[in-house]
Amino acid sequence: MSCSSVEDLPEQCKLTHKITHDLFTQDGVLLKASLGRPITDLNSIGMLCIVQNMDGSKCIEWRPNDLITIDSDTQDQEWAVVNTIGRRQRTLSGNMTSDYEAARARIIRIPLDELKSFKVSRNNQQMQFSTKQGVWQNTCYFQHGNAEIFLSYLKNHVKTAKTRHDRNTYVVVEPNVESQVLNKSFAELDIFTENTTDVVWNLVSNFKQRPYETTMEAFSKLTDIVYYGEGVNGKREMSDEVADLLTKSMSALEDTTSIARSEEYEVINVKPTLPPRPSIPRGTPLSTEKWDGLQDPEGRITEVEGVKQLIFRGGVAHSIRHSVWKYLLDYYPWKMTKAELKSLHKKKTEEYFSMKLQWRSMTEGQELRFSEYRDRKSLVEKDVNRTDRTHPFFAGDNNPNLVVLQDILMTYVMYNFDLGYVQGMSDILAPLLLLMGNEVDSFWCFVGFMEKISSNFDMDQAGMKQQLLNLQQLMAFITPDLAKHLASKDSGNMYFCFRWLLVWFKREFSHRDIMRLWEVLWTGLPCANFHLLICVAILDAEKDVLISKDYGFTEVLKHVNDLSMCLDVDIILSTAEGIYHQIVSSPHLSDQIRVILGLPLALKPDVPETEPTTFSNGNDIGETEEVTLEYNGHEISVVTKTVWALLA
């Protein structure tokens, strides 16, 4: 039996049930310790939440898994690393009588107005909470990722300060009179859809770390009201209090930033617009004939940048993928002869089986005394058994390909024990093994791929956070209307793109299409972080639906997940390339966007232009000049006239 709302609860449960809203939830949190709780309640997996009650008060709440309904059609729990929810009414499941009451009795609540301190430890994977000085009442362990995102959201609701004796311990600071006045001012402005107290905490806590951005965030909302809000003569009057608030904010901003001024120039702010987006057709795949034609008699690749241009334009013919991918993934150096590659392959084979022997020869006793290895082995076994099982290559019981998949991942643990194994790596490896059909070649190609995306699997998730931030900035630049809508629906953090970025769209495309997408991205063309423009292209295509239907976070998340296996890789690549040309042609391209895409920073007025760019083709054969030629009515940068002839 399943219950979807409070109205469906038995009458005796309604009496004790208080309607609340989840502001933030994180799955996979283990309850390690809790004062006053029976030992049977400990070491249970559940969900840690930040909850708002009907009276406006908030609390931290841990719920056991048997009280939670999981809609598998909406969200794959294995990928629900973080679930940010905008005022979603709680859903419950299970037997709504004795089972329900027993499960609810195990819920742990910590009112935020009673929270005194909390501590983050064990590589940010453990949090302890205290409502009484000197006593840690509850200890939680984050099994998926770490506590950083939960901590970030918690800080939005309570003001904290780190203790001097322990930088991992935070004390909750009581609000002072000044912040209460600021809260009242924002409330009277009536410009924030969120709780005004939360806005004040964000403003106060963020100002010291991000003075410029924080002030601009507040000013953007104030400007909308002052200049575009309703009022006398189409404008809204500002009270003296608001004017005073703006003046103080500007004074604080000037104290923490430096602005270059010149009497010869007057800066006029104009709403930026992007130039039209070009429609650039995809080319044909790199064929066997063209591939052979780009090698010298000894097997060296003579036009490395030219090969990458061809692959970016149209991908690689499937018949030669097993060869070309070894170069794209840095397994084979471009400049080696066939004889040298044969020697390299022999060396790499010996190295692989040497590492494989290290873990295969480990005794049970060694495993018992090596908890980190044992935990990683268990996780590998668990993930392998559910990786691409619907594909014929991995389907069925006792499939030998699954054994090879597991052996490669375990050997990678020995190759890079600092990183080890993280959920999602099996998804990265599966297409490589499917294509190569060879354990050694698949392993070294996997190593090369991981070198490109290893930051995705950092324990502190710093790499993922930076990519999400970069994506957020690109969205604001390219499609500000959609970025504004997402921000208003608690989706501006772009967490719903987490799965896309983690495994490079592996679960969004078929095996055939993901091979095409990956090989294009491996070229590194036409700019750095082109995979972020892939995200922008997908979201831009869905913009009208997301905005017109006024989707909130949960609807956005479901809509994005429903796009899986419904995307056209060629259309998306073409759109993303068009967005790139739209960006680089923009007259107001900021240095922030330039850095994200690896473009040269804007030249200062007094800096002379440099000579035309030349670059090495990777084989020390000499420098080749980049030229721009017309192709099907479009100007495309290519490397040499040899490559141009191949394109034609």
N, C-alpha and C positions, 0 to 999 in steps of 0.2 A: 504494500500500500504506500502511496506517495502523497504528500501534502504540499501544495504549492503556495499557500498563503495562510495567514492567521485565521481567516474566516473558516478554513477547513478543519481547524483544530477541534478536538472534543471539548465540550463545555468546561469540564474540569481543568483543562489545560489553559483555556482562555483566561481563567481567573488569575493565573499566575504569570501569564505571558505578557510581556510589555513590548509594544512595537518599537523597533529600533531600525536604524539605517546604517549600512556598512559604508564607511567612507574609504576604507582601504582593507584589502585582504591579502594574505600571503599563505600559500599552501605549503605542506611538507615541513611543518614545524613540530619538533619533538619536545614534549614536556619532560624535562629531566628531573626537576625537583620542585616541590610545592609544599610549603609548611602547612601542616594540618590536614593534608590529604593522605588517604590510604595508599599503601605502596602499589596496589593494583591499578591506581590511576596514573602512575608514573610510566615513563618510557612509552607513552602513547603518541601516535601521530595525529596531528590536527591542523587547524587553521588559526593563524594569529591575525586579529583584526583591530582596526580602529573604528569605533562605533559611536554614533550619535543617538542619544535618547530623544524621546518626544519633547522633553523639557529643555532641550538644547545642550544638556550636559554630555560629556564624552567620556569614553573609557576604552582601555585596552581589553580585549576579550580573546581568550583561547578556547576553541571548541574542538571536541574530539571528532574524528572523521565520521563516526556513526551517526552524527547529527546533521551531516551535510549532504545535500542533494547535488550530484554532479551530472550536468547535462552533457553527455559525451558528444551530442550532435552540434553543440554550440562551441565547445572548446576542448581540445585534447589536453588532458590534465598533465601529460608529460611535458607539455610546452607552456603550461600556465605558470611560468616562473614567478611572475608578478601579475596580480589582477587588481587594477585600480578601478573602483566603482563609484559612480556619482549618484549617491543617495538611492541605492537600489534596495527595495524591501526584501528582507531576508526570506529565504525559502528553507523549509525543513523537510526531513524525510524520516521514514521508519515507522514503527508501530507508535501511533499517537497516544497510547495509554501508558502502561507501565514502562515500556521501553523508552518512550519519549521522555517521561519524567526522570528515569534513571540517567539518560544521556544528558539532559539539561542540568542535572545535579552535578555533573562533572565539569560544567563550564566554569572557567576562572575569569573573574572580572576585576580590573584594577581601575577605579575611577581616576581620571586625569587630575582632578582637583585634590586627590589624596596622594598622587605619585610624588615621592620625595627625590628619588634618584634612580639611575639605571646604569648598567655597565655592559660594555661590549668587549668580548675577548675571543680567544681561539681563532685568530685570523678572521675576525668579524663574523663568525658563524654562531656565536653564543651571546645571548642577552640575559641579564639578570635584572629584576625589578624589585624596588623597595618602597614601601609606604611608611616605614619606620626606620629611623636612623640606626645604621649599624647592622641591619638585618636584611638579607636578601631572601624575600619570601618565595619568589618564583624564578625558575631558570628554564629558558627555552633554547633549543638548538635548531638552527636553520639547515635542513638537509639539502635543499636546492639553492645553490648559490650562497649568499650570505645575507646579513642583516642590514646592509647599507641602505637599501631602498626603503625598507620599513623604518629605519632610523630617520631618514630624510623626511618621510611623511609625518613621523611622530613630532619632529621639530617644528612642523608647520602648526602644531596644535598646542605645544607647550614651549615656553621660553627656557632655554638651558644654558648652562655654563660648565666647562670642564674643570674638574678639581685640579689643584696644583700638584698634589702628591701622586695622582694617578690620572694620566691623560685619557685613559679609556673609561673613566667614570664621569658621568654627567649628573649635575644636581639641577633640580627644577627650580627656577627663580620665580618668585611671586611677582605679578604685574604691579608696576608702580603707578602713581597718579598721572604722570605724564603720558604713559601709554594708554591709560583709560580715556584721557582727553582726546588723544589722537583717534582712538576707536570711535568715540562719539562723533568726531568730525566726519569720518568716513561714512558712518551710519546716516548722518544727515544729508550727505551728498547723494546717497541712494544711487550709486553708480556701479556697485559691485554686486554680482549675482551670488557670490559666495558669502559665507559668514564674515561680517566685518571684523570680528575679533581675529579670525584667521589672517585676514589681509594685513592687519596691524602687526601681528607677530611676524609675518613674512617680511614686511617692510622694515621693521626694526632689526630683525635678525640678519637680513640680507644686506643691509645698508653698509655695514663695516666691511664686509667681504666684497660686495659688488656695488659700489656707490653709484657708478654711472648707470649701469643697467637697471638698478632698483629704482632710481629716480625717474628714468625714462619710462619704465613700466607704469609708474603712478601717473606720470604726465600724459601718457597716451590715453588713459581713461579720462583724465580731467579735461584734456583737449577735446575729446569727442563730445563731452557734455557742454563745455563752454562755447564751442564753435558750431556744433551740429545738433545740440539738444534743443528742445522746444523752450520758448520763452518770449520775452518782448522783442519784437522785430526779428524773430527767428533766432535770437540768441538768448542764452540763459545768463542771468545776472549772477555775479560772484559775490558772496558775502565777504565781509571784512575778515572773518575767521579763515575762510578758504584762501583768500588772497595772502593772508599772513602765513598760512601753511605752505603755499607755493614759494613765497619769499624765503622762508627758512630752508626749504628743500634746495632751492637754487644756491643759497649761501653755502650749504653743506657740500653741494656738488662742486662748487668752485674751489672749496678748500681741499678737495681730494683729487682733482683732475687739473690738467694743464691744457690751455687752449691757445693755439697759435693765431695771432691776429695780424692783419696788415692793413694800413690805411689805404692802400691802393685797391683793395678788393672789398666787395660787399657780397656776403653769402646770402643767396635767396633760395629758400627751401621750396622745391617743387615736387609734387607727388610723382615718384618714378614710374615709368612704364617700360615694359620690355618690347623689343622689336618683334616683328612677326616671326613665328616659329617655322623654319623651313621643313618641308617634307622630303626626307632623304631615303631613297629606295635601298633595299638590301641587295648585295651582290651575290654572286654564285660561290659555292664552297671552293676552297683550295683543292685542286684536283691532283691526281697522281702525276700527271704530265707536268703541271706547274711546279710541283714539289721536287720532282727529279730535275727540272730545269734550273732550279735555284741552288743546286749542289755542284761542287767542282768534281773532277774525276776521282778524287780521293774520298769524297763523301762529306766534305765540309759544306756548311750552309753559307753561301757567299753574300746573301742579302738578308740579314737578320731582320732589320726594320721593315724591309719590303715584305717579308713573309708575314710579319705581324700585321702589317697593313691589310694584306689579302685576307688573313684570318678574321680581323676585325670587321671587314666589309661583308664576309659571307660565311665564316666558319671554316670547317675542315670536312672534306669528304670522309665518310665513315670508314672507307677501305684503308685509309692511311692514318686514322686517328691514333692507333696504338703506337705509331712511330712519332708523330708530330707532338703528341702530348708529353712524351719524355723530354722533349726540348722545352716546351712551354712551362713544365713543372721543374725545370732545372735539374733533372736527373741526368740528362745528356747535355754536355756543353756544346754550344753551336759550332765551335771552331774545331772540334775533334774529327779526325779521319775515321773511316770505318774500322781500320785496324786498331786504332786507339780506343774506340768505343767497345770493341770486342774485349780488349784487355780490361777496360773499366767495368764491364758487365761481370766479368769473372771475379774481380775484386769485390764488387758490391754484393755478389751472391755469397761469397765466403763471409763477408761482414754480417750479412743478414742472418745466416744460419748460426753464426757464433753468438749473436744476441738472442736468438731463439732458444739456443741450448741453455742459456743462463736461466731462463725461467722454467724450461721443461725439466731441468735436472734438479729443481728445488724440491726438497723433501717435505713431507707433511709437517714434520717438526719445525722446519725453517718457516713455513707458512704460518704456523701457530704463533711464532715469535716475531712475525713481520706483519703487523696489522695493516699498515698502509698498502702493502702489496696485496694482501688478502682482500681488502675492501675494493681495490681497483679490479681485481680479477672477478669478484662477484658482480660488480657493476657491468663489466664487459660481457659476461655470460648472460646477464639479464637483458642487455640491450641487443645483443646479437640475435637472440631468439625472437625478437619482434621487429627486425629490420627488413623492410621490403619483402615480407613473406608472401605477398600476393603476386610478386614477379616470379615467373617460372624458374629463373636462375636460382632463387632462394626458397622456393616453395617446397612443401612436403616435410615429412619427418625424416630424421637421419640424413639430411642433405649434406653432402661433403663440402659444398661451397660455404656453408655456415661455419664449418670447422676451420676452413682456410681464413674466413673473415675474422674469426676469433683469434687465430694464431697471429695474424698480422697485427691486430690491435694489442695483443699481449706483448708482442715484440716491440711495438712502439712504446709501450710502458717502459721497457728496459732501455730503449734508445733515448727517451726523454722523460726520465723519471720525475723531474721537477714539475712537468705539466701532467704526465701520466695519462689517465683517461678521463674524459669529461663527456657527459651525455651529449649526443649530437655527432660525435666523431664517427660512429658507425654509419650514419647517413652520408657523411663525406666520402667514406671509403667504398661503400657499396657500388656506385657507378664505375669507380676505377677498377675494381676487381671484375666487374661484369665485362668491361671492355678489354682489359689486359688478359684475363684468364690465366694469369701467372702470379704466383705468390710473391716472388722477389720484385718483379717490375711494379706490381701493385703497391708494395710497401714503399719503395723509393719514390714513386709518384705521389703517394699519400704524404710522405715526409715533405716533399716540395710544396704540396698544397697547404699543409699545416704551417709551413714557414710564412705563407702569404696571409693566413687568417688566424695565427696562433693567439693574437690578442683577443679574439672572440671568446676564448676559453680561460681567460685570466680569472683567478680565484676571486679577486675584488671587483670583477666585471668592469674595470676601468675602460677597457677597449670598447666594450659594447655601449657603455654610457657615452663615450666620446662620439661614437658613430650616431647614436640617437640624437645627440645634441647637434651634430653637423647636419643630420637630416632635417631636424627642426628648423635650422637656419636656412637651409636650401629651400624648404617649403615656404617659409616666410618671404623669401626673395622671389621665387618663381610663381607661386600660386597663393598670394596673401589672403585671398578670400577663404580658401579652404583651410589655411593655417589658422586664421582667426576663428573659424567655426570649430575646428578641432580643439583649440584652446578653451573655447567657451563650454565645451562638453567634457572637460577633464581628460582630453586625449592629446593635448598639445605636447606631452612628453614622448609621443610616438611609440609607446610600449607595445602597441598592437603590431608593430613591425619587427618585434624581437626575433621571432622565428625566421623571418625572411633573412635577416642579417646574420644570425647565428650560423646557419648552414647554407648560406648563399642560395636561397630560394629552392632548395632541394625538394621540399614538400609541396611546392606550388606548381611544378611542371612535370611532365612525363620524363622518363629516362632519356628519350631521344632529344627532347627540347632542352633538358638541363645540360646535356652534353654540349649542345650548341651554345647555350648561354655561358657556361663556364669557360669554354675555350676562347670566347670573345673577351670575357673579363680578364683572363690570364694575360692577354696581350698588353695590358696596362694602357690601352688607348681608349679614347683620345685624351684622357686626363686621369689624374689620380681620383680614386673613390667614384669611379663611374658606376659602381653598383648602387651607390646612393641615388644617382639619377634614374636608375632602373626603378627604385622605390617611388621616386617622384612621378615617373611616367605612369606607373600603375595607379597611383592615387589620383593623379590628374584626370585619368580616364574615368574614374569613379566619382569625381568631384560633384557633378550635378545630382547624383543619387544621394550622396552623403549629406549635401546641404539641403536639397529640396525636401527630403524626408526627415530632416532635423534629427539625424541619428545622434544618440548619446554614446558613451563609451562602450557599453555592452553591445549595442547595435552595430557600432563601427567594428568591434572585434569580431562579431559573428559574420558581418558582411565580408571582411577581409579574409577570414578563414574559408568562407564559401567560394572565394575566387580560385581556390586550389584546383588545378587541372582544368581550369576554364580560361586560361590566359594564352594569348597568341604571342609566342616568343619573338617572331619577326616584327610584328607591329610594335611591341614594347621596345625592342632594340632600336627601331627606326625613330620612335618617339623620343627615346632617351637621347639619341644622337642629335635630334632636332633641338631638344632642350639645351644641350651643350652648346650648339652654335648660337642659340638664342641668348645664352648667358654671356658668351665671350664677345658678342656683338653689342651688348648692353652698354650704353654710354655712362651709366652710373654703377658699374661693377665695383663692389666694395672689396677692400683688401681681405676682409673676413671670408668672402666667398672665394677669392683667389687662392687663399691658403688652403681651403678645404679641397679644391680641385687641383692643387699643385701648379697654379698658373703664376707667371711672374707678377710681382707686385707692381703697382702703378708707379711710373717714373715721376720723380719730383721735377718741378719746372726747370731747375738748374742742372739736372743730370743729363749729360749728352747720351744720345742713342748709341747702342752698341752695334757692332758689326752683325750682319745676317747670321743667324744661328746655323752652325754645322755640328754634326755629331758623328761619332764612330759607329760603324755598322756592327760592332761586336767581334770582328775577326782581325782587327789590327791591319786590315788591308788598305786603310786610308779613310779619309773623310769624304762623306757624300753630302751634297747640298740638298736641303729639303725644298721642293718646288710645289706650287699650287697649280693644278691643271683642271680643265673642265671635263666632267664625266657625266653624261646624260643630263646636261643642263645645270649641273651643280659643281661648285668649286670644292675640290677635295685635296687636302695636303697629302702628297706621296713623297717617296724618298728619291727614287731615281727613275730615269726614263726607261730602264730595263723593267722595273716594276710596272710602270705605266703601260708598257707594251703587253705585259701579262694581264693587266686589268682589261685592256681592250680586247 
